[in-house]
Every structure is written in C-alpha cells, then in structure tokens.
C-alpha cells in the first residue's frame, strides 16, 4: 500500500506524482475485481447436482470475499463506525450468521488499506468532476465572448 501512502499521506511528494499514484490505486482496485473470474452458473446437461451444493460452505470464492470486504469497509467508513468493532465477537458472529465462509478483515487492514482505497477513489472522482466543471465553465465563457462579439459586429 505504498502507492496509497504516497498518494494520500506523504507531504513530500509533488502534486503531479500524487495524482499518478491516486490513479494507480484506483485502477488496481478495478483490475483486481475484474481479474477474479466469476464461475459460470450454467447447468451441465445430463449431470445431477449434489445436495451438498446447497449447504453452507466454510469457504467462499475470492470474488465474493473481495465484494464482502468492500461492503464492510464502506459500512464502517460511511457510517463512521469504529474500525476496532470489526474484531468484536458479536460483529463476527453476525457476519458468520449471514455468510459462514466469510471472515471480515482485521481492524488494521480496514483502517489502512480499505480506507486508503476509498479515499483514493473519492479523490480521483472529485478531481475528474473538477476538471469536467472547469471545461464547462470555459465553454460557457467562450460562448459569451462569441455572442458579445457577434452583437457588436451586427450593429
């Protein structure tokens, strides 16, 4: 998570370098979600499915784990819940009752890695929004200038 540190915490890094590392953190997260294959749910013709397929498993697929981790991180960050509660036995018991195979991340992973990723996502999205708004303002100014020149010329 050195990239996230450089993008968000290090004060000695120039602004343009911070921007590059913000994009790296954001694209890495997107690539991780795409890299994990989602298993096909098509039913094989001529094969009877086992009843054990419908029982709860003690393991979950990597894609499901990543999705659950992100959801837990968003919950803790957006609801301002203390990160240490992720290790509380009652929270773990609740999570296990919902998905037996899921083990939530530890408090340090939640407070460092996921928080940095979410901050990077927010900062990149805000930066893109600011650039977009600036381009709209420039376009509006150009239209006003052209309109005023046209009205002066036509008189």
DSSP file (Angstrom, degrees, kcal/mol; ACC not computed):
  #  RESIDUE AA STRUCTURE BP1 BP2  ACC     N-H-->O    O-->H-N    N-H-->O    O-->H-N    TCO  KAPPA ALPHA  PHI   PSI    X-CA   Y-CA   Z-CA
    1    1 A X     >        0   0    0      0, 0.0     4,-2.0     0, 0.0     5,-0.1   0.000 360.0 360.0 360.0  23.3    0.0    0.0    0.0
    2    2 A X  H  >  +     0   0    0      1,-0.2     4,-2.6     2,-0.2     5,-0.2   0.872 360.0  57.3 -61.3 -36.6    3.0    2.3   -0.6
    3    3 A X  H  > S+     0   0    0      1,-0.2     4,-2.3     2,-0.2    -1,-0.2   0.923 106.6  47.8 -60.8 -44.2    1.1    3.8   -3.5
    4    4 A X  H  > S+     0   0    0      2,-0.2     4,-2.1     1,-0.2     5,-0.4   0.892 111.1  51.6 -64.6 -39.3   -1.8    4.8   -1.3
    5    5 A X  H  X>S+     0   0    0     -4,-2.0     4,-2.5     1,-0.2     5,-2.1   0.938 112.1  45.6 -61.9 -46.6    0.6    6.3    1.2
    6    6 A X  H  <5S+     0   0    0     -4,-2.6    -2,-0.2     1,-0.2    -1,-0.2   0.872 115.9  47.0 -64.8 -36.5    2.3    8.4   -1.4
    7    7 A X  H  <5S+     0   0    0     -4,-2.3    -1,-0.2    -5,-0.2    -2,-0.2   0.821 130.1  16.1 -74.3 -31.3   -1.0    9.5   -2.9
    8    8 A X  H  <5S+     0   0    0     -4,-2.1    -3,-0.2    -5,-0.2    -2,-0.2   0.747 130.4  26.8-117.5 -30.7   -2.7   10.4    0.4
    9    9 A X  T  <5S+     0   0    0     -4,-2.5     2,-0.4    -5,-0.4    -3,-0.2   0.786  86.6  93.5-111.4 -33.1   -0.3   10.8    3.3
   10   10 A X    > < -     0   0    0     -5,-2.1     3,-0.5     1,-0.2     8,-0.0  -0.514  46.6-169.8 -75.7 122.0    3.2   11.8    2.2
   11   11 A X  T 3  S+     0   0    0     -2,-0.4    -1,-0.2     1,-0.2    -5,-0.0   0.573  80.4  65.7 -85.6 -10.6    3.6   15.6    2.3
   12   12 A X  T 3  S+     0   0    0      2,-0.1     2,-0.4     0, 0.0    -1,-0.2   0.529  79.6  97.6 -88.7  -6.6    7.0   15.5    0.5
   13   13 A X  S <  S-     0   0    0     -3,-0.5     5,-0.0    -7,-0.1     0, 0.0  -0.681  79.3-116.4 -87.5 131.9    5.5   14.2   -2.8
   14   14 A X     >  -     0   0    0     -2,-0.4     4,-2.2     1,-0.1     3,-0.4  -0.242  27.0-111.0 -62.7 156.3    4.8   16.7   -5.6
   15   15 A X  H  > S+     0   0    0      1,-0.2     4,-2.3     2,-0.2     5,-0.2   0.881 115.7  53.2 -58.6 -43.4    1.1   17.1   -6.6
   16   16 A X  H  > S+     0   0    0      1,-0.2     4,-1.7     2,-0.2    -1,-0.2   0.849 109.5  49.4 -65.5 -32.1    1.5   15.6  -10.1
   17   17 A X  H  > S+     0   0    0     -3,-0.4     4,-2.3     2,-0.2    -1,-0.2   0.900 108.4  53.4 -70.1 -41.1    3.1   12.5   -8.5
   18   18 A X  H  X S+     0   0    0     -4,-2.2     4,-2.3     1,-0.2    -2,-0.2   0.916 107.5  52.1 -58.3 -43.0    0.2   12.2   -6.0
   19   19 A X  H  X S+     0   0    0     -4,-2.3     4,-2.0     1,-0.2    -1,-0.2   0.915 108.7  50.0 -59.6 -43.9   -2.3   12.3   -8.9
   20   20 A X  H  X S+     0   0    0     -4,-1.7     4,-1.9     1,-0.2    -1,-0.2   0.915 112.0  47.0 -62.3 -43.2   -0.5    9.5  -10.7
   21   21 A X  H  X S+     0   0    0     -4,-2.3     4,-2.5     2,-0.2    -1,-0.2   0.837 107.5  56.9 -71.1 -31.4   -0.5    7.3   -7.6
   22   22 A X  H  X S+     0   0    0     -4,-2.3     4,-2.3     2,-0.2    -1,-0.2   0.930 109.3  46.5 -60.5 -44.3   -4.2    8.1   -6.9
   23   23 A X  H  X S+     0   0    0     -4,-2.0     4,-2.8     2,-0.2     5,-0.2   0.880 110.4  53.4 -65.1 -37.6   -4.9    6.7  -10.4
   24   24 A X  H  X S+     0   0    0     -4,-1.9     4,-2.3     2,-0.2    -2,-0.2   0.934 110.3  46.7 -62.0 -46.3   -2.7    3.7   -9.8
   25   25 A X  H  X S+     0   0    0     -4,-2.5     4,-1.8     1,-0.2    -2,-0.2   0.921 115.0  46.7 -62.8 -43.8   -4.6    2.9   -6.5
   26   26 A X  H  X S+     0   0    0     -4,-2.3     4,-1.9     1,-0.2    -2,-0.2   0.926 114.9  44.7 -66.2 -44.8   -8.0    3.3   -8.2
   27   27 A X  H  X S+     0   0    0     -4,-2.8     4,-2.7     1,-0.2    -1,-0.2   0.842 108.9  57.4 -71.2 -31.3   -7.2    1.3  -11.3
   28   28 A X  H  X S+     0   0    0     -4,-2.3     4,-2.3    -5,-0.2    -1,-0.2   0.926 107.4  48.3 -63.1 -42.9   -5.5   -1.5   -9.3
   29   29 A X  H  X S+     0   0    0     -4,-1.8     4,-1.8     1,-0.2    -2,-0.2   0.926 112.7  47.8 -62.7 -44.7   -8.8   -2.0   -7.3
   30   30 A X  H  X S+     0   0    0     -4,-1.9     4,-1.7     1,-0.2    -1,-0.2   0.906 112.4  49.6 -62.2 -41.3  -10.8   -2.1  -10.5
   31   31 A X  H  X S+     0   0    0     -4,-2.7     4,-2.4     1,-0.2    -1,-0.2   0.857 106.4  56.0 -67.5 -35.2   -8.4   -4.6  -12.1
   32   32 A X  H  X S+     0   0    0     -4,-2.3     4,-1.2     1,-0.2    -1,-0.2   0.909 108.2  47.7 -63.9 -40.4   -8.5   -6.8   -9.0
   33   33 A X  H  < S+     0   0    0     -4,-1.8    -1,-0.2     1,-0.2    -2,-0.2   0.871 115.4  45.0 -68.6 -35.0  -12.3   -7.1   -9.3
   34   34 A X  H  < S+     0   0    0     -4,-1.7    -2,-0.2     1,-0.2    -1,-0.2   0.819 106.5  60.9 -75.3 -30.4  -12.1   -7.8  -13.0
   35   35 A X  H  < S+     0   0    0     -4,-2.4     2,-0.6    -5,-0.1    -1,-0.2   0.793  85.5  84.1 -70.4 -28.7   -9.2  -10.3  -12.6
   36   36 A X  S  < S-     0   0    0     -4,-1.2     2,-0.2    -5,-0.2    -4,-0.0  -0.650  83.3-130.4 -79.3 121.8  -11.2  -12.7  -10.4
   37   37 A X        -     0   0    0     -2,-0.6     2,-0.6     1,-0.1    26,-0.3  -0.497   8.2-136.6 -75.7 137.4  -13.3  -15.0  -12.6
   38   38 A X        -     0   0    0     -2,-0.2     3,-0.1    25,-0.1    -1,-0.1  -0.837  30.2-117.8 -90.0 122.7  -16.9  -15.4  -11.8
   39   39 A X        -     0   0    0     -2,-0.6     2,-0.2     1,-0.1    -1,-0.0  -0.270  30.8-103.4 -63.4 147.2  -17.8  -19.0  -12.1
   40   40 A X        -     0   0    0      1,-0.1    -1,-0.1     2,-0.0    -3,-0.0  -0.461  22.9-160.0 -71.0 138.5  -20.3  -20.0  -14.7
   41   41 A X        +     0   0    0     -2,-0.2     2,-0.2    -3,-0.1    -1,-0.1   0.266  48.2 127.3-103.2  11.1  -23.8  -20.7  -13.4
   42   42 A X        -     0   0    0      1,-0.1     2,-0.4     0, 0.0    -2,-0.0  -0.454  62.5-120.9 -69.6 139.5  -24.9  -22.7  -16.4
   43   43 A X        -     0   0    0     -2,-0.2     2,-0.3     1,-0.1    -1,-0.1  -0.656  22.9-123.1 -83.0 133.0  -26.2  -26.1  -15.6
   44   44 A X    >   -     0   0    0     -2,-0.4     3,-1.3     3,-0.1     2,-0.2  -0.609  28.6-116.8 -77.9 132.1  -24.4  -29.0  -17.2
   45   45 A X  T 3  S+     0   0    0     -2,-0.3     3,-0.1     1,-0.2    -1,-0.1  -0.489  94.0  12.7 -71.2 132.5  -26.7  -31.2  -19.3
   46   46 A X  T 3  S+     0   0    0     -2,-0.2     2,-0.5     1,-0.2    -1,-0.2   0.457  99.6 110.9  85.6   1.2  -27.1  -34.7  -18.1
   47   47 A X    <   -     0   0    0     -3,-1.3     2,-0.4     0, 0.0    -1,-0.2  -0.930  60.2-140.1-113.3 130.0  -25.4  -34.2  -14.7
   48   48 A X        -     0   0    0     -2,-0.5     2,-0.2    -3,-0.1    -3,-0.0  -0.699  23.9-123.9 -85.1 135.4  -27.4  -34.3  -11.5
   49   49 A X        -     0   0    0     -2,-0.4     2,-0.2     1,-0.1    -1,-0.0  -0.527  23.1-116.9 -80.7 145.4  -26.5  -31.7   -8.9
   50   50 A X    >   -     0   0    0     -2,-0.2     3,-1.2     1,-0.1     4,-0.3  -0.521  10.9-132.3 -80.1 146.0  -25.4  -32.8   -5.5
   51   51 A X  G >  S+     0   0    0      1,-0.2     3,-1.4    -2,-0.2     4,-0.3   0.755 103.8  70.3 -68.8 -23.5  -27.5  -31.7   -2.5
   52   52 A X  G >  S+     0   0    0      1,-0.3     3,-0.9     2,-0.2    -1,-0.2   0.702  82.1  74.1 -67.4 -17.6  -24.3  -30.6   -0.7
   53   53 A X  G <  S+     0   0    0     -3,-1.2    -1,-0.3     1,-0.2    -2,-0.2   0.810  96.4  48.9 -63.2 -28.5  -24.1  -27.8   -3.2
   54   54 A X  G <  S+     0   0    0     -3,-1.4    -1,-0.2    -4,-0.3    -2,-0.2   0.493  91.4  96.2 -92.8  -4.8  -26.9  -26.1   -1.4
   55   55 A X  S <  S-     0   0    0     -3,-0.9     2,-0.2    -4,-0.3    -3,-0.0  -0.516  89.7 -92.9 -80.7 154.3  -25.4  -26.5    2.1
   56   56 A X        -     0   0    0     -2,-0.2     2,-0.3     1,-0.1    -1,-0.1  -0.457  42.7-144.1 -69.3 138.0  -23.4  -23.6    3.6
   57   57 A X        -     0   0    0      2,-0.2    44,-0.3    -2,-0.2    -1,-0.1  -0.707  15.7-135.3-103.1 153.7  -19.7  -23.8    2.9
   58   58 A X  S    S+     0   0    0     -2,-0.3     2,-0.3    43,-0.1    -1,-0.1   0.469  91.3  54.2 -83.5  -2.1  -16.9  -22.8    5.2
   59   59 A X        -     0   0    0     43,-0.0     2,-0.3     0, 0.0    42,-0.2  -0.930  66.3-159.9-129.8 155.4  -15.2  -21.1    2.2
   60   60 A X        -     0   0    0     41,-0.4     2,-0.0    -2,-0.3    -2,-0.0  -0.909  32.9 -92.0-129.4 160.8  -16.2  -18.5   -0.3
   61   61 A X     >  -     0   0    0     -2,-0.3     4,-2.2     1,-0.1     5,-0.2  -0.340  36.5-114.8 -69.5 152.5  -14.9  -17.6   -3.8
   62   62 A X  H  > S+     0   0    0      1,-0.2     4,-2.6     2,-0.2     5,-0.2   0.870 116.2  53.9 -56.8 -38.9  -12.3  -14.8   -4.0
   63   63 A X  H  > S+     0   0    0    -26,-0.3     4,-2.3     1,-0.2    -1,-0.2   0.921 109.4  47.9 -62.4 -42.9  -14.6  -12.5   -5.9
   64   64 A X  H  > S+     0   0    0      2,-0.2     4,-2.5     1,-0.2    -1,-0.2   0.889 110.8  52.0 -64.8 -39.4  -17.3  -12.9   -3.2
   65   65 A X  H  X S+     0   0    0     -4,-2.2     4,-2.8     2,-0.2    -2,-0.2   0.932 110.7  47.4 -62.4 -46.8  -14.6  -12.2   -0.5
   66   66 A X  H  X S+     0   0    0     -4,-2.6     4,-2.3     1,-0.2    -2,-0.2   0.908 112.6  49.6 -61.7 -41.8  -13.5   -9.0   -2.2
   67   67 A X  H  X S+     0   0    0     -4,-2.3     4,-2.0    -5,-0.2    -1,-0.2   0.920 112.8  46.3 -63.6 -44.3  -17.0   -7.9   -2.6
   68   68 A X  H  X S+     0   0    0     -4,-2.5     4,-2.8     2,-0.2     5,-0.2   0.906 110.6  53.5 -64.9 -42.2  -17.8   -8.5    1.0
   69   69 A X  H  X S+     0   0    0     -4,-2.8     4,-2.6     1,-0.2    -2,-0.2   0.925 110.4  46.9 -58.3 -45.9  -14.6   -6.8    2.2
   70   70 A X  H  X S+     0   0    0     -4,-2.3     4,-2.6     2,-0.2    -1,-0.2   0.895 112.3  50.1 -64.8 -39.3  -15.5   -3.6    0.2
   71   71 A X  H  X S+     0   0    0     -4,-2.0     4,-2.2     2,-0.2    -2,-0.2   0.920 111.8  47.2 -66.0 -43.4  -19.1   -3.7    1.5
   72   72 A X  H  X S+     0   0    0     -4,-2.8     4,-2.5     2,-0.2     5,-0.2   0.922 112.5  50.5 -62.3 -44.0  -17.8   -4.0    5.1
   73   73 A X  H  X S+     0   0    0     -4,-2.6     4,-2.7    -5,-0.2     5,-0.3   0.926 110.2  49.3 -61.1 -45.3  -15.3   -1.2    4.5
   74   74 A X  H  X S+     0   0    0     -4,-2.6     4,-3.0     1,-0.2     5,-0.4   0.906 110.4  51.9 -61.5 -41.0  -18.0    1.1    3.1
   75   75 A X  H  X S+     0   0    0     -4,-2.2     4,-2.1     1,-0.2     6,-0.3   0.955 113.3  42.8 -59.0 -51.2  -20.2    0.4    6.0
   76   76 A X  H  <>S+     0   0    0     -4,-2.5     5,-1.7     2,-0.2     4,-0.3   0.892 120.3  42.3 -64.6 -40.1  -17.6    1.2    8.6
   77   77 A X  H ><5S+     0   0    0     -4,-2.7     3,-0.8    -5,-0.2    -2,-0.2   0.957 118.9  41.0 -72.7 -51.3  -16.4    4.3    6.7
   78   78 A X  H 3<5S+     0   0    0     -4,-3.0    -2,-0.2    -5,-0.3    -3,-0.2   0.823 119.9  43.3 -71.1 -31.9  -19.7    5.8    5.7
   79   79 A X  T 3<5S-     0   0    0     -4,-2.1    -1,-0.2    -5,-0.4    -2,-0.2   0.401 106.2-126.2 -93.5   2.5  -21.5    5.1    9.0
   80   80 A X  T < 5 +     0   0    0     -3,-0.8     2,-0.3    -4,-0.3    -3,-0.2   0.874  48.6 165.9  54.9  42.5  -18.5    6.3   11.0
   81   81 A X      < -     0   0    0     -5,-1.7    -1,-0.2    -6,-0.3     2,-0.1  -0.709  46.4 -99.8 -87.4 138.7  -18.3    3.1   13.0
   82   82 A X    >   -     0   0    0     -2,-0.3     3,-1.6     1,-0.1     4,-0.2  -0.363  25.8-135.7 -60.6 131.2  -15.1    2.5   14.9
   83   83 A X  G >  S+     0   0    0      1,-0.3     3,-1.8     2,-0.2     4,-0.2   0.787  99.0  69.4 -61.4 -28.8  -12.8    0.1   13.0
   84   84 A X  G >  S+     0   0    0      1,-0.3     3,-1.5     2,-0.2    -1,-0.3   0.744  84.1  72.2 -63.4 -21.5  -12.0   -1.9   16.1
   85   85 A X  G X  S+     0   0    0     -3,-1.6     3,-1.4     1,-0.3    -1,-0.3   0.677  77.8  76.3 -69.1 -15.9  -15.6   -3.2   16.2
   86   86 A X  G <  S+     0   0    0     -3,-1.8    -1,-0.3     1,-0.3    -2,-0.2   0.759  97.7  47.1 -65.1 -21.6  -14.8   -5.4   13.2
   87   87 A X  G <  S+     0   0    0     -3,-1.5    -1,-0.3    -4,-0.2     2,-0.2   0.380  84.3 118.4 -98.9   3.0  -13.0   -7.7   15.6
   88   88 A X  S <> S-     0   0    0     -3,-1.4     4,-2.4     1,-0.1     3,-0.4  -0.502  70.5-128.5 -71.2 135.7  -15.8   -7.7   18.2
   89   89 A X  H  > S+     0   0    0      1,-0.2     4,-2.5     2,-0.2     5,-0.1   0.836 107.6  53.5 -55.8 -35.5  -17.1  -11.2   18.8
   90   90 A X  H  > S+     0   0    0      2,-0.2     4,-2.2     1,-0.2    -1,-0.2   0.889 109.4  47.9 -68.9 -37.6  -20.7  -10.1   18.3
   91   91 A X  H  > S+     0   0    0     -3,-0.4     4,-2.5    -6,-0.3    -2,-0.2   0.936 113.3  47.7 -66.4 -45.1  -19.9   -8.5   14.9
   92   92 A X  H  X S+     0   0    0     -4,-2.4     4,-2.7     1,-0.2    -2,-0.2   0.901 111.2  51.6 -61.6 -41.0  -18.1  -11.6   13.8
   93   93 A X  H  X S+     0   0    0     -4,-2.5     4,-1.8    -5,-0.2    -1,-0.2   0.907 109.9  49.3 -61.8 -42.5  -21.0  -13.8   15.0
   94   94 A X  H  X S+     0   0    0     -4,-2.2     4,-1.2     2,-0.2    -2,-0.2   0.931 112.3  47.6 -62.3 -45.6  -23.4  -11.6   13.0
   95   95 A X  H >X S+     0   0    0     -4,-2.5     4,-2.7     1,-0.2     3,-0.5   0.919 111.1  51.1 -62.5 -44.0  -21.3  -11.9    9.8
   96   96 A X  H 3< S+     0   0    0     -4,-2.7    -1,-0.2     1,-0.2    -2,-0.2   0.838 105.8  55.6 -63.8 -32.5  -20.9  -15.6   10.2
   97   97 A X  H 3< S+     0   0    0     -4,-1.8    -1,-0.2    -5,-0.2     3,-0.2   0.806 113.3  42.1 -70.4 -26.3  -24.7  -16.0   10.6
   98   98 A X  H << S+     0   0    0     -4,-1.2     2,-0.3    -3,-0.5    -2,-0.2   0.854 137.5   6.0 -84.5 -38.6  -25.1  -14.2    7.2
   99   99 A X    ><  -     0   0    0     -4,-2.7     3,-1.7     3,-0.1    -1,-0.3  -0.802  64.0-162.5-150.2 101.0  -22.2  -15.9    5.4
  100  100 A X  T 3  S+     0   0    0     -2,-0.3    -1,-0.1     1,-0.3   -42,-0.1   0.811  89.2  51.2 -56.7 -35.8  -20.5  -18.8    7.2
  101  101 A X  T 3  S+     0   0    0    -44,-0.3     2,-0.5   -42,-0.2   -41,-0.4   0.517  88.4  98.7 -84.5  -4.2  -17.4  -18.8    4.9
  102  102 A X    <   -     0   0    0     -3,-1.7     2,-0.6    -7,-0.2    -3,-0.1  -0.730  49.3-170.0 -92.8 128.3  -16.7  -15.1    5.2
  103  103 A X        -     0   0    0     -2,-0.5     3,-0.1    -8,-0.0   -34,-0.0  -0.966  24.3-131.7-110.8 116.2  -14.0  -13.8    7.6
  104  104 A X        -     0   0    0     -2,-0.6   -35,-0.1   -18,-0.1   -39,-0.0  -0.242  30.8 -95.7 -65.1 156.3  -14.1  -10.0    7.9
  105  105 A X        -     0   0    0      1,-0.1    -1,-0.1   -36,-0.1     2,-0.0  -0.272  44.3-100.0 -67.8 158.8  -10.8   -8.1    7.6
  106  106 A X     >  -     0   0    0      1,-0.1     4,-2.3    -3,-0.1     5,-0.2  -0.302  35.9-103.3 -74.2 166.3   -8.9   -7.2   10.7
  107  107 A X  H  > S+     0   0    0      1,-0.2     4,-2.8     2,-0.2     5,-0.2   0.865 119.9  51.6 -60.9 -39.2   -9.2   -3.6   12.1
  108  108 A X  H  > S+     0   0    0      2,-0.2     4,-1.8     1,-0.2     5,-0.5   0.903 110.7  47.7 -68.6 -39.4   -5.8   -2.5   10.8
  109  109 A X  H  >>S+     0   0    0      2,-0.2     5,-1.8     1,-0.2     4,-0.5   0.922 115.1  46.9 -63.7 -42.9   -6.5   -3.7    7.3
  110  110 A X  I  <>S+     0   0    0     -4,-2.3     5,-0.9     1,-0.2    -2,-0.2   0.918 115.7  43.8 -63.9 -45.2   -9.8   -2.0    7.4
  111  111 A X  I  <5S+     0   0    0     -4,-2.8    -1,-0.2    -5,-0.2    -2,-0.2   0.724 128.4  25.0 -78.0 -20.8   -8.4    1.3    8.8
  112  112 A X  I  X5S+     0   0    0     -4,-1.8     4,-2.5    -5,-0.2     5,-0.2   0.830 126.8  30.8-105.4 -69.5   -5.4    1.4    6.5
  113  113 A X  I  X5S+     0   0    0     -4,-0.5     4,-2.2    -5,-0.5    -3,-0.2   0.948 126.3  37.5 -62.1 -55.2   -5.8   -0.5    3.2
  114  114 A X  I  ><S+     0   0    0     -5,-1.8     4,-2.5     1,-0.2    -1,-0.2   0.874 116.8  52.3 -69.2 -36.4   -9.5   -0.1    2.6
  115  115 A X  H  ><S+     0   0    0     -5,-0.9     4,-2.7    -6,-0.4    -1,-0.2   0.931 110.5  48.2 -64.2 -44.3   -9.7    3.4    3.9
  116  116 A X  H  X S+     0   0    0     -4,-2.5     4,-2.6     2,-0.2    -2,-0.2   0.908 111.8  50.3 -61.4 -42.2   -6.8    4.5    1.6
  117  117 A X  H  X S+     0   0    0     -4,-2.2     4,-2.4    -5,-0.2    -2,-0.2   0.922 112.3  46.2 -63.0 -44.0   -8.5    2.8   -1.4
  118  118 A X  H  X S+     0   0    0     -4,-2.5     4,-2.5     2,-0.2    -2,-0.2   0.908 113.0  49.9 -66.5 -41.0  -11.8    4.5   -0.7
  119  119 A X  H  X S+     0   0    0     -4,-2.7     4,-2.8     2,-0.2     5,-0.2   0.915 110.6  50.3 -62.0 -42.2  -10.1    7.9   -0.2
  120  120 A X  H  X S+     0   0    0     -4,-2.6     4,-2.6     2,-0.2     5,-0.2   0.922 110.6  49.6 -61.8 -44.0   -8.2    7.4   -3.4
  121  121 A X  H  X S+     0   0    0     -4,-2.4     4,-2.4     2,-0.2    -2,-0.2   0.926 113.2  46.5 -60.1 -45.4  -11.5    6.6   -5.2
  122  122 A X  H  X S+     0   0    0     -4,-2.5     4,-2.6     2,-0.2    -2,-0.2   0.921 113.4  48.2 -64.1 -44.6  -13.2    9.7   -3.8
  123  123 A X  H  X S+     0   0    0     -4,-2.8     4,-2.4     2,-0.2    -2,-0.2   0.904 112.7  47.6 -66.1 -40.9  -10.2   12.0   -4.6
  124  124 A X  H  X S+     0   0    0     -4,-2.6     4,-2.5    -5,-0.2    -1,-0.2   0.930 112.9  49.0 -64.4 -44.5   -9.9   10.7   -8.2
  125  125 A X  H  X S+     0   0    0     -4,-2.4     4,-2.2    -5,-0.2    -2,-0.2   0.903 112.8  47.8 -62.5 -40.9  -13.7   11.1   -8.7
  126  126 A X  H  X S+     0   0    0     -4,-2.6     4,-2.5     2,-0.2    -1,-0.2   0.903 110.6  51.7 -65.6 -40.3  -13.6   14.6   -7.3
  127  127 A X  H  X S+     0   0    0     -4,-2.4     4,-2.3     2,-0.2    -2,-0.2   0.920 110.6  47.9 -62.4 -43.9  -10.6   15.5   -9.5
  128  128 A X  H  X S+     0   0    0     -4,-2.5     4,-2.4     1,-0.2    -1,-0.2   0.903 111.6  51.1 -62.7 -41.4  -12.4   14.3  -12.6
  129  129 A X  H  X S+     0   0    0     -4,-2.2     4,-2.6     2,-0.2    -2,-0.2   0.901 109.7  49.6 -63.1 -42.1  -15.5   16.3  -11.6
  130  130 A X  H  X S+     0   0    0     -4,-2.5     4,-2.5     2,-0.2    -2,-0.2   0.915 111.1  49.1 -64.3 -43.5  -13.5   19.5  -11.1
  131  131 A X  H  X S+     0   0    0     -4,-2.3     4,-2.3     2,-0.2    -2,-0.2   0.925 111.9  49.4 -61.2 -44.1  -11.9   19.1  -14.5
  132  132 A X  H  X S+     0   0    0     -4,-2.4     4,-1.9     1,-0.2    -2,-0.2   0.922 111.9  47.5 -61.9 -45.4  -15.3   18.5  -16.1
  133  133 A X  H  X S+     0   0    0     -4,-2.6     4,-2.4     1,-0.2    -1,-0.2   0.882 110.5  52.8 -64.2 -38.5  -16.8   21.6  -14.4
  134  134 A X  H  X S+     0   0    0     -4,-2.5     4,-2.3     1,-0.2    -1,-0.2   0.909 108.4  50.1 -63.2 -42.5  -13.7   23.7  -15.4
  135  135 A X  H  X S+     0   0    0     -4,-2.3     4,-2.1     2,-0.2    -1,-0.2   0.885 110.5  49.9 -63.3 -38.9  -14.2   22.6  -19.1
  136  136 A X  H  X S+     0   0    0     -4,-1.9     4,-2.5     2,-0.2    -2,-0.2   0.921 110.2  50.4 -65.4 -43.9  -17.9   23.5  -18.9
  137  137 A X  H  X S+     0   0    0     -4,-2.4     4,-2.4     1,-0.2    -2,-0.2   0.905 110.8  49.1 -61.8 -41.6  -17.1   27.0  -17.5
  138  138 A X  H  X S+     0   0    0     -4,-2.3     4,-2.3     2,-0.2    -1,-0.2   0.911 111.2  50.0 -63.1 -42.4  -14.5   27.6  -20.2
  139  139 A X  H  X S+     0   0    0     -4,-2.1     4,-1.9     1,-0.2    -2,-0.2   0.907 110.8  49.1 -62.7 -42.6  -17.0   26.6  -22.8
  140  140 A X  H  X S+     0   0    0     -4,-2.5     4,-2.1     2,-0.2    -2,-0.2   0.905 110.4  50.7 -63.9 -42.2  -19.7   28.9  -21.3
  141  141 A X  H  X S+     0   0    0     -4,-2.4     4,-2.5     1,-0.2    -2,-0.2   0.900 108.9  51.8 -62.6 -41.1  -17.2   31.8  -21.3
  142  142 A X  H  X S+     0   0    0     -4,-2.3     4,-2.4     1,-0.2    -1,-0.2   0.894 108.9  50.3 -63.6 -39.5  -16.3   31.2  -24.9
  143  143 A X  H  X S+     0   0    0     -4,-1.9     4,-2.5     2,-0.2    -1,-0.2   0.901 110.6  49.3 -64.2 -41.0  -20.0   31.3  -25.9
  144  144 A X  H  X S+     0   0    0     -4,-2.1     4,-2.5     2,-0.2    -2,-0.2   0.925 112.3  48.2 -64.5 -44.5  -20.5   34.6  -24.0
  145  145 A X  H  X S+     0   0    0     -4,-2.5     4,-2.3     2,-0.2    -2,-0.2   0.918 113.4  46.7 -61.9 -44.9  -17.4   36.1  -25.7
  146  146 A X  H  X S+     0   0    0     -4,-2.4     4,-2.3     1,-0.2    -1,-0.2   0.905 112.4  51.1 -65.0 -41.1  -18.5   35.0  -29.2
  147  147 A X  H  X S+     0   0    0     -4,-2.5     4,-2.3     2,-0.2    -2,-0.2   0.902 111.2  46.8 -63.0 -42.6  -22.1   36.2  -28.5
  148  148 A X  H  X S+     0   0    0     -4,-2.5     4,-1.9     2,-0.2    -1,-0.2   0.890 112.8  49.3 -69.9 -37.7  -20.9   39.7  -27.4
  149  149 A X  H  X S+     0   0    0     -4,-2.3     4,-2.1    -5,-0.2    -2,-0.2   0.901 111.2  50.6 -64.8 -40.3  -18.5   40.0  -30.4
  150  150 A X  H  X S+     0   0    0     -4,-2.3     4,-2.2     1,-0.2    -2,-0.2   0.914 109.8  49.2 -64.1 -44.0  -21.4   39.0  -32.8
  151  151 A X  H  X S+     0   0    0     -4,-2.3     4,-0.6     1,-0.2    -1,-0.2   0.865 112.3  48.4 -67.1 -34.5  -23.8   41.5  -31.3
  152  152 A X  H >< S+     0   0    0     -4,-1.9     3,-0.5     1,-0.2    -1,-0.2   0.886 113.4  47.6 -68.8 -39.4  -21.1   44.3  -31.6
  153  153 A X  H 3< S+     0   0    0     -4,-2.1    -2,-0.2     1,-0.2    -1,-0.2   0.855 108.1  54.3 -70.6 -36.1  -20.4   43.3  -35.2
  154  154 A X  H 3<        0   0    0     -4,-2.2    -1,-0.2     1,-0.2    -2,-0.2   0.604 360.0 360.0 -78.2 -10.7  -24.0   43.2  -36.3
  155  155 A X    <<        0   0    0     -4,-0.6    -1,-0.2    -3,-0.5    -2,-0.1   0.487 360.0 360.0 -79.1 360.0  -24.8   46.7  -35.1
